[in-house]
Amino acid sequence: MNVSNQRPARGSGATYRSSAYTSLLPWQVRERRFAPTGLGRRGLNPDDVYAFLDRVAVDMSALHTALAESRRETARIKDALRRWQADHARAGNERDQAR
C-alpha cells in the first residue's frame, strides 16, 4: 500500500501541522535507531528516545482523534440512512394502501 504524507484538507477537522512536519509511518518507527550515549555510559541517549516517543505520541493522538471523528461521521450517516429507509418504507406502505 502506498501511503503519502499530505496536509489534511482545509475544513477536514484535522489538526493543522506545518508542511515541514510529516507524520511518522510504521516503517519509520520499526527502523528507528538511536545513538549510543557518551563515553563511560551504557544504553541510548535518553533525550533522543524521549523526543522520539513524544513524536510518536503526537501522531497517535492525531490518529485517534481522526478515528473518533470518522466513527462519529459513520454513525451520523447510518442514522440518516435508517431514517430515510423508514420514511421510504412508510411512503411505500401508504401508497400500497391507497390502491
C-alpha positions, 0 to 999 in steps of 0.5 A: 500500500502506498501511503503519502504524507499530505496536509489534511484538507482545509475544513477536514477537522484535522489538526493543522501541522506545518508542511515541514512536519510529516507524520511518522509511518510504521516503517519509520518507527520499526527502523528507528535507531538511536545513538549510543550515549557518551563515553563511560555510559551504557544504553541510548541517549535518553533525550533522543528516545524521549523526543522520539516517543513524544513524536510518536505520541503526537501522531497517535493522538492525531490518529485517534482523534481522526478515528473518533471523528470518522466513527462519529461521521459513520454513525451520523450517516447510518442514522440518516440512512435508517431514517430515510429507509423508514420514511421510504418504507412508510411512503411505500406502505401508504401508497400500497394502501391507497390502491 
